[in-house]
Amino acid sequence: MVAGKSISKARSVRGELGAVVAQLRNVQSAAVVSVAALRQQNCELDADIATVLQRSVVDRIHDQVERLETLMREVRK
């Protein structure tokens, strides 16, 4: 019975991690679109704002998604 609870808990954790990854990917996509739009407008400060979004949002989200995916693989084992 303990093994069943452990498996159930692992599935629950994987499900929660998967939901977090999905939300982070949605946020990352929105930021990527914003970066592209700012660069396309080509106004004086837009390129700087796009760079800040890329480095402080998009890149950081990507790093966290990779960490979560690693954790998800570990939970599967």
VEXLOZA-404434 format. One record per residue: residue number from 1; residue in three letters; x, y, z of N, C-alpha, C in turn. Coordinates in nm, 4 decimals, m for minus. Atoms other than C-alpha are relative to their C-alpha. Example, Ala and Ser with C-alpha at 12.3 -4.5 7.8 and 13.67 -1.06 7.14 Angstrom:
! residues 2
<rec pos="1" code="ALA" n_x="0.0890" n_y="m0.1190" n_z="0.0000" ca_x="1.2300" ca_y="m0.4500" ca_z="0.7800" c_x="0.0900" c_y="0.1200" c_z="0.0000"/>
<rec pos="2" code="SER" n_x="m0.0820" n_y="m0.1190" n_z="m0.0060" ca_x="1.3670" ca_y="m0.1060" ca_z="0.7140" c_x="m0.0770" c_y="0.1090" c_z="0.0730"/>
! end
This chain:
! residues 77
<rec pos="1" code="MET" n_x="0.0818" n_y="m0.1201" n_z="0.0000" ca_x="0.0000" ca_y="0.0000" ca_z="0.0000" c_x="0.0860" c_y="0.1262" c_z="0.0000"/>
<rec pos="2" code="VAL" n_x="m0.0884" n_y="m0.1159" n_z="m0.0049" ca_x="0.2879" ca_y="0.2381" ca_z="0.0737" c_x="0.0536" c_y="0.0313" c_z="m0.1394"/>
<rec pos="3" code="ALA" n_x="m0.0503" n_y="m0.0214" n_z="0.1363" ca_x="0.4262" ca_y="0.1867" ca_z="m0.2769" c_x="m0.1053" c_y="0.0669" c_z="m0.0864"/>
<rec pos="4" code="GLY" n_x="0.1082" n_y="m0.0619" n_z="0.0765" ca_x="0.0865" ca_y="0.2796" ca_z="m0.4216" c_x="m0.0132" c_y="0.1476" c_z="0.0291"/>
<rec pos="5" code="LYS" n_x="0.0070" n_y="m0.1422" n_z="m0.0377" ca_x="0.0801" ca_y="0.6057" ca_z="m0.2271" c_x="0.1186" c_y="0.0763" c_z="m0.0573"/>
<rec pos="6" code="SER" n_x="m0.1200" n_y="m0.0631" n_z="0.0530" ca_x="0.4354" ca_y="0.6809" ca_z="m0.3369" c_x="m0.0139" c_y="0.0258" c_z="m0.1492"/>
<rec pos="7" code="ILE" n_x="0.0210" n_y="m0.0147" n_z="0.1448" ca_x="0.3488" ca_y="0.6248" ca_z="m0.7027" c_x="m0.1024" c_y="0.1087" c_z="m0.0269"/>
<rec pos="8" code="SER" n_x="0.1037" n_y="m0.1015" n_z="0.0163" ca_x="0.0359" ca_y="0.8362" ca_z="m0.6667" c_x="0.0543" c_y="0.1398" c_z="0.0268"/>
<rec pos="9" code="LYS" n_x="m0.0595" n_y="m0.1301" n_z="m0.0332" ca_x="0.2314" ca_y="1.1176" ca_z="m0.5026" c_x="0.0948" c_y="0.0459" c_z="m0.1108"/>
<rec pos="10" code="ALA" n_x="m0.0918" n_y="m0.0341" n_z="0.1082" ca_x="0.4968" ca_y="1.1039" ca_z="m0.7760" c_x="m0.0769" c_y="0.0484" c_z="m0.1220"/>
<rec pos="11" code="ARG" n_x="0.0825" n_y="m0.0440" n_z="0.1131" ca_x="0.2256" ca_y="1.1313" ca_z="m1.0419" c_x="m0.0559" c_y="0.1387" c_z="0.0258"/>
<rec pos="12" code="SER" n_x="0.0544" n_y="m0.1310" n_z="m0.0357" ca_x="0.0749" ca_y="1.4259" ca_z="m0.8571" c_x="0.1069" c_y="0.1091" c_z="m0.0151"/>
<rec pos="13" code="VAL" n_x="m0.1112" n_y="m0.0959" n_z="0.0117" ca_x="0.4136" ca_y="1.6003" ca_z="m0.8366" c_x="0.0322" c_y="0.0242" c_z="m0.1462"/>
<rec pos="14" code="ARG" n_x="m0.0259" n_y="m0.0160" n_z="0.1442" ca_x="0.4773" ca_y="1.5333" ca_z="m1.2070" c_x="m0.1071" c_y="0.0854" c_z="m0.0650"/>
<rec pos="15" code="GLY" n_x="0.1099" n_y="m0.0790" n_z="0.0555" ca_x="0.1356" ca_y="1.6748" ca_z="m1.2881" c_x="0.0129" c_y="0.1470" c_z="0.0334"/>
<rec pos="16" code="GLU" n_x="m0.0180" n_y="m0.1391" n_z="m0.0418" ca_x="0.2001" ca_y="1.9897" ca_z="m1.0879" c_x="0.1187" c_y="0.0647" c_z="m0.0706"/>
<rec pos="17" code="LEU" n_x="m0.1169" n_y="m0.0530" n_z="0.0710" ca_x="0.5465" ca_y="2.0351" ca_z="m1.2380" c_x="m0.0320" c_y="0.0243" c_z="m0.1464"/>
<rec pos="18" code="GLY" n_x="0.0399" n_y="m0.0171" n_z="0.1396" ca_x="0.4005" ca_y="1.9848" ca_z="m1.5839" c_x="m0.0863" c_y="0.1229" c_z="m0.0198"/>
<rec pos="19" code="ALA" n_x="0.0857" n_y="m0.1187" n_z="0.0087" ca_x="0.1388" ca_y="2.2523" ca_z="m1.5168" c_x="0.0829" c_y="0.1280" c_z="0.0116"/>
<rec pos="20" code="VAL" n_x="m0.0875" n_y="m0.1168" n_z="m0.0150" ca_x="0.4088" ca_y="2.4962" ca_z="m1.4018" c_x="0.0791" c_y="0.0220" c_z="m0.1284"/>
<rec pos="21" code="VAL" n_x="m0.0755" n_y="m0.0102" n_z="0.1258" ca_x="0.6164" ca_y="2.4225" ca_z="m1.7130" c_x="m0.0887" c_y="0.0581" c_z="m0.1098"/>
<rec pos="22" code="ALA" n_x="0.0919" n_y="m0.0498" n_z="0.1029" ca_x="0.3137" ca_y="2.4827" ca_z="m1.9348" c_x="m0.0260" c_y="0.1494" c_z="0.0178"/>
<rec pos="23" code="GLN" n_x="0.0241" n_y="m0.1420" n_z="m0.0245" ca_x="0.2417" ca_y="2.8175" ca_z="m1.7690" c_x="0.1235" c_y="0.0835" c_z="m0.0312"/>
<rec pos="24" code="LEU" n_x="m0.1235" n_y="m0.0732" n_z="0.0307" ca_x="0.6045" ca_y="2.9258" ca_z="m1.7923" c_x="0.0220" c_y="0.0107" c_z="m0.1508"/>
<rec pos="25" code="ARG" n_x="m0.0138" n_y="m0.0059" n_z="0.1470" ca_x="0.6089" ca_y="2.8373" ca_z="m2.1624" c_x="m0.0954" c_y="0.1027" c_z="m0.0595"/>
<rec pos="26" code="ASN" n_x="0.0946" n_y="m0.1012" n_z="0.0478" ca_x="0.2973" ca_y="3.0510" ca_z="m2.2154" c_x="0.0529" c_y="0.1403" c_z="0.0252"/>
<rec pos="27" code="VAL" n_x="m0.0563" n_y="m0.1313" n_z="m0.0329" ca_x="0.4598" ca_y="3.3458" ca_z="m2.0379" c_x="0.1206" c_y="0.0292" c_z="m0.0887"/>
<rec pos="28" code="GLN" n_x="m0.1176" n_y="m0.0169" n_z="0.0853" ca_x="0.7809" ca_y="3.2901" ca_z="m2.2317" c_x="m0.0416" c_y="0.0360" c_z="m0.1427"/>
<rec pos="29" code="SER" n_x="0.0482" n_y="m0.0300" n_z="0.1353" ca_x="0.5898" ca_y="3.2904" ca_z="m2.5609" c_x="m0.0490" c_y="0.1433" c_z="m0.0107"/>
<rec pos="30" code="ALA" n_x="0.0483" n_y="m0.1390" n_z="0.0006" ca_x="0.4191" ca_y="3.6181" ca_z="m2.4710" c_x="0.1167" c_y="0.0975" c_z="0.0001"/>
<rec pos="31" code="ALA" n_x="m0.1166" n_y="m0.0883" n_z="m0.0053" ca_x="0.7551" ca_y="3.7736" ca_z="m2.3878" c_x="0.0751" c_y="m0.0011" c_z="m0.1327"/>
<rec pos="32" code="VAL" n_x="m0.0691" n_y="0.0095" n_z="0.1298" ca_x="0.9107" ca_y="3.6470" ca_z="m2.7120" c_x="m0.0736" c_y="0.0824" c_z="m0.1052"/>
<rec pos="33" code="VAL" n_x="0.0795" n_y="m0.0787" n_z="0.0945" ca_x="0.6252" ca_y="3.8001" ca_z="m2.9131" c_x="0.0195" c_y="0.1487" c_z="0.0271"/>
<rec pos="34" code="SER" n_x="m0.0217" n_y="m0.1413" n_z="m0.0359" ca_x="0.6693" ca_y="4.1284" ca_z="m2.7226" c_x="0.1369" c_y="0.0479" c_z="m0.0460"/>
<rec pos="35" code="VAL" n_x="m0.1355" n_y="m0.0348" n_z="0.0454" ca_x="1.0430" ca_y="4.1283" ca_z="m2.7944" c_x="0.0006" c_y="0.0215" c_z="m0.1509"/>
<rec pos="36" code="ALA" n_x="0.0032" n_y="m0.0118" n_z="0.1465" ca_x="0.9794" ca_y="4.0704" ca_z="m3.1654" c_x="m0.0749" c_y="0.1259" c_z="m0.0434"/>
<rec pos="37" code="ALA" n_x="0.0777" n_y="m0.1193" n_z="0.0360" ca_x="0.7151" ca_y="4.3444" ca_z="m3.1795" c_x="0.0791" c_y="0.1272" c_z="0.0273"/>
<rec pos="38" code="LEU" n_x="m0.0801" n_y="m0.1185" n_z="m0.0330" ca_x="0.9416" ca_y="4.5947" ca_z="m3.0051" c_x="0.1130" c_y="0.0185" c_z="m0.1013"/>
<rec pos="39" code="ARG" n_x="m0.1092" n_y="m0.0110" n_z="0.0971" ca_x="1.2273" ca_y="4.5170" ca_z="m3.2408" c_x="m0.0518" c_y="0.0412" c_z="m0.1373"/>
<rec pos="40" code="GLN" n_x="0.0594" n_y="m0.0326" n_z="0.1295" ca_x="0.9986" ca_y="4.5422" ca_z="m3.5431" c_x="m0.0382" c_y="0.1473" c_z="m0.0084"/>
<rec pos="41" code="GLN" n_x="0.0396" n_y="m0.1413" n_z="m0.0005" ca_x="0.8731" ca_y="4.8877" ca_z="m3.4394" c_x="0.1191" c_y="0.0912" c_z="m0.0265"/>
<rec pos="42" code="ASN" n_x="m0.1238" n_y="m0.0701" n_z="0.0266" ca_x="1.2332" ca_y="5.0045" ca_z="m3.4439" c_x="0.0013" c_y="0.1433" c_z="0.0511"/>
<rec pos="43" code="CYS" n_x="m0.0098" n_y="m0.1312" n_z="m0.0643" ca_x="1.1780" ca_y="5.3049" ca_z="m3.2163" c_x="0.1285" c_y="0.0059" c_z="0.0813"/>
<rec pos="44" code="GLU" n_x="m0.1295" n_y="m0.0210" n_z="m0.0648" ca_x="1.4714" ca_y="5.4512" ca_z="m3.0297" c_x="0.0234" c_y="m0.0891" c_z="0.1226"/>
<rec pos="45" code="LEU" n_x="m0.0183" n_y="0.0779" n_z="m0.1221" ca_x="1.4176" ca_y="5.2748" ca_z="m2.6943" c_x="m0.0513" c_y="m0.1434" c_z="m0.0099"/>
<rec pos="46" code="ASP" n_x="0.0602" n_y="0.1326" n_z="0.0108" ca_x="1.2321" ca_y="4.9693" ca_z="m2.8187" c_x="0.1042" c_y="m0.1120" c_z="m0.0030"/>
<rec pos="47" code="ALA" n_x="m0.1034" n_y="0.1036" n_z="0.0065" ca_x="1.5489" ca_y="4.7758" ca_z="m2.8967" c_x="0.0591" c_y="m0.0251" c_z="0.1383"/>
<rec pos="48" code="ASP" n_x="m0.0523" n_y="0.0163" n_z="m0.1357" ca_x="1.6784" ca_y="4.8409" ca_z="m2.5449" c_x="m0.0990" c_y="m0.0749" c_z="0.0887"/>
<rec pos="49" code="ILE" n_x="0.1038" n_y="0.0683" n_z="m0.0779" ca_x="1.3484" ca_y="4.7331" ca_z="m2.3905" c_x="m0.0074" c_y="m0.1463" c_z="m0.0412"/>
<rec pos="50" code="ALA" n_x="0.0028" n_y="0.1375" n_z="0.0495" ca_x="1.3485" ca_y="4.4222" ca_z="m2.6089" c_x="0.1168" c_y="m0.0803" c_z="0.0570"/>
<rec pos="51" code="THR" n_x="m0.1172" n_y="0.0671" n_z="m0.0556" ca_x="1.6992" ca_y="4.3354" ca_z="m2.4898" c_x="m0.0201" c_y="m0.0313" c_z="0.1480"/>
<rec pos="52" code="VAL" n_x="0.0277" n_y="0.0229" n_z="m0.1427" ca_x="1.5954" ca_y="4.3762" ca_z="m2.1253" c_x="m0.0995" c_y="m0.1147" c_z="0.0166"/>
<rec pos="53" code="LEU" n_x="0.0977" n_y="0.1091" n_z="m0.0072" ca_x="1.2912" ca_y="4.1518" ca_z="m2.1804" c_x="0.0650" c_y="m0.1340" c_z="m0.0341"/>
<rec pos="54" code="GLN" n_x="m0.0650" n_y="0.1241" n_z="0.0415" ca_x="1.5027" ca_y="3.8926" ca_z="m2.3595" c_x="0.0883" c_y="m0.0543" c_z="0.1118"/>
<rec pos="55" code="ARG" n_x="m0.0973" n_y="0.0469" n_z="m0.0997" ca_x="1.7702" ca_y="3.8770" ca_z="m2.0913" c_x="m0.0616" c_y="m0.0257" c_z="0.1365"/>
<rec pos="56" code="SER" n_x="0.0508" n_y="0.0130" n_z="m0.1364" ca_x="1.5661" ca_y="3.9237" ca_z="m1.7756" c_x="m0.1276" c_y="m0.0817" c_z="0.0111"/>
<rec pos="57" code="VAL" n_x="0.1238" n_y="0.0773" n_z="m0.0056" ca_x="1.2448" ca_y="3.7421" ca_z="m1.8703" c_x="0.0134" c_y="m0.1289" c_z="m0.0811"/>
<rec pos="58" code="VAL" n_x="0.0002" n_y="0.1168" n_z="0.0884" ca_x="1.2756" ca_y="3.5092" ca_z="m2.1689" c_x="0.1109" c_y="m0.0988" c_z="0.0386"/>
<rec pos="59" code="ASP" n_x="m0.1116" n_y="0.0888" n_z="m0.0319" ca_x="1.6189" ca_y="3.3710" ca_z="m2.0837" c_x="m0.0164" c_y="m0.0642" c_z="0.1376"/>
<rec pos="60" code="ARG" n_x="0.0198" n_y="0.0542" n_z="m0.1358" ca_x="1.5357" ca_y="3.3299" ca_z="m1.7114" c_x="m0.1109" c_y="m0.1049" c_z="0.0016"/>
<rec pos="61" code="ILE" n_x="0.1077" n_y="0.0983" n_z="0.0067" ca_x="1.2096" ca_y="3.1512" ca_z="m1.7893" c_x="0.0513" c_y="m0.1283" c_z="m0.0646"/>
<rec pos="62" code="HIS" n_x="m0.0572" n_y="0.1173" n_z="0.0670" ca_x="1.3933" ca_y="2.9197" ca_z="m2.0273" c_x="0.0834" c_y="m0.0829" c_z="0.0980"/>
<rec pos="63" code="ASP" n_x="m0.0826" n_y="0.0698" n_z="m0.0988" ca_x="1.6427" ca_y="2.8340" ca_z="m1.7514" c_x="m0.0864" c_y="m0.0767" c_z="0.0997"/>
<rec pos="64" code="GLN" n_x="0.0862" n_y="0.0639" n_z="m0.0988" ca_x="1.3620" ca_y="2.7562" ca_z="m1.5059" c_x="m0.0773" c_y="m0.1177" c_z="m0.0601"/>
<rec pos="65" code="VAL" n_x="0.0688" n_y="0.1110" n_z="0.0669" ca_x="1.1731" ca_y="2.5417" ca_z="m1.7564" c_x="0.0942" c_y="m0.1190" c_z="m0.0106"/>
<rec pos="66" code="GLU" n_x="m0.0970" n_y="0.1092" n_z="0.0083" ca_x="1.4880" ca_y="2.3367" ca_z="m1.8116" c_x="0.0201" c_y="m0.0668" c_z="0.1357"/>
<rec pos="67" code="ARG" n_x="m0.0162" n_y="0.0571" n_z="m0.1342" ca_x="1.5321" ca_y="2.2929" ca_z="m1.4348" c_x="m0.1205" c_y="m0.0848" c_z="0.0379"/>
<rec pos="68" code="LEU" n_x="0.1210" n_y="0.0747" n_z="m0.0326" ca_x="1.1711" ca_y="2.1831" ca_z="m1.3934" c_x="m0.0089" c_y="m0.1294" c_z="m0.0802"/>
<rec pos="69" code="GLU" n_x="0.0029" n_y="0.1211" n_z="0.0824" ca_x="1.1966" ca_y="1.9387" ca_z="m1.6821" c_x="0.0994" c_y="m0.1040" c_z="0.0523"/>
<rec pos="70" code="THR" n_x="m0.0966" n_y="0.0913" n_z="m0.0620" ca_x="1.5072" ca_y="1.7873" ca_z="m1.5200" c_x="m0.0619" c_y="m0.0646" c_z="0.1238"/>
<rec pos="71" code="LEU" n_x="0.0659" n_y="0.0541" n_z="m0.1192" ca_x="1.3135" ca_y="1.7483" ca_z="m1.1936" c_x="m0.1080" c_y="m0.1009" c_z="m0.0391"/>
<rec pos="72" code="MET" n_x="0.1044" n_y="0.0911" n_z="0.0439" ca_x="1.0257" ca_y="1.5863" ca_z="m1.3816" c_x="0.0588" c_y="m0.1347" c_z="m0.0436"/>
<rec pos="73" code="ARG" n_x="m0.0655" n_y="0.1257" n_z="0.0401" ca_x="1.2633" ca_y="1.3317" ca_z="m1.5338" c_x="0.0475" c_y="m0.0774" c_z="0.1223"/>
<rec pos="74" code="GLU" n_x="m0.0461" n_y="0.0662" n_z="m0.1223" ca_x="1.4064" ca_y="1.2583" ca_z="m1.1885" c_x="m0.1173" c_y="m0.0655" c_z="0.0739"/>
<rec pos="75" code="VAL" n_x="0.1171" n_y="0.0535" n_z="m0.0697" ca_x="1.0570" ca_y="1.2041" ca_z="m1.0432" c_x="m0.0491" c_y="m0.1266" c_z="m0.0697"/>
<rec pos="76" code="ARG" n_x="0.0432" n_y="0.1177" n_z="0.0766" ca_x="0.9827" ca_y="0.9509" ca_z="m1.3209" c_x="0.0787" c_y="m0.1247" c_z="0.0353"/>
<rec pos="77" code="LYS" n_x="m0.0883" n_y="0.1155" n_z="m0.0259" ca_x="1.2732" ca_y="0.7291" ca_z="m1.2147" c_x="m0.0464" c_y="m0.0785" c_z="0.1196"/>
! end
